[in-house]
Amino acid sequence: MATLLLLWALTGGGLSSTVMMLIWLPDPPPDIAGRFLTTLIAGVVGGIAGGYLVRGGSASMDPLPGLFAAAGAGAILSAVVALLTAKRTR
């Protein structure tokens, strides 16, 4: 189970980094460290939550449904956090 938790966390965290780069490119915000960590943590938490919700009650040995759920939940949660913490330029 620990291996699956790590896999879900890495999947959600990796997608959150991708979402962060797509939203904030070409000019990253000046306080990139705080926003990056917030978005990364949201992706990791979303990945673990999504993977656990789909795979938690299932006794099957197939890890793919949990992995896809981790990817989706991590991307959605990190995108929401990235958009909520973005500052307006005007």
N, C-alpha and C positions, 0 to 999 in steps of 0.2 A: 504494500500500500504506500510505503514511503517513496518508492520509485515513481508511482503514478502521481503523487502529490508534487514531486519535483518536476515531472514532465509537464503537468498542468501549469505550474508556476512559471516555468521557462517559456511555455507556449504563450501564455497570457502576457508575460513581460516582454517577450519579443515582439508581439503584435502591438503592444502599447508603445514601444519605441518607434515602430513604423508609423503608427497614427500620429505620434508627436512630430515626427519629421515631416509628414505630409501636411499637417496643419500649420506648423511654424516656419516652414521654408518659404522663401529664401532667406529671410531675416529672423534669426532666433531672438527671443526676448532677452533683455539684459540680465534678468535674474533666472537664467536657464537652469541652474543647479536645483533650485527649489521646485520649479515647475516640472523638470525632468523627473526628479525623485517622486513627486506626487503622482505624476502620470504612470510611472513605472510601478509604484506600489499599488495603484488602482488596477493596473493590468494583471499583476500577480494575484491580487485578491480575487478579481473577477475570474481569472483562469482557474484558480482552486475551487471557487464556488460553483462555477459552471460545470467543471469536470465532476465534482462531488455530487451535484444534483442529478446529473444524468447517469453516472456510473455508480453512485453510492449504494443504491438499493439493489443493483443488478448483480447477479452471481455469474454472469457470463465472463469469459476470459478475453473477449475482444476489447482492446483499449481504444479503438477508433471513435466510437460515439462520445466517450468522455473527452478525447482529444479535440474533436470538432467543437464540442460544447465549450471547452476551455478556451479555444481560439476565439469563438464568437463572443463569449461573455467577457473575456479580457479586452477585446477590441472595443466592444460597446461601452464598458465601464470606463476605460481609459479615454475614449473619445468624449464621453460626457464630462469627465473631470477636466480634460484639456480645454473643451469649449467653455466650461464654467469659470475656469481660472484665466482665460484669455482676457487681456485688457483691450479696451477700445482705443483706436488711434486718433479718433476725433474728439 
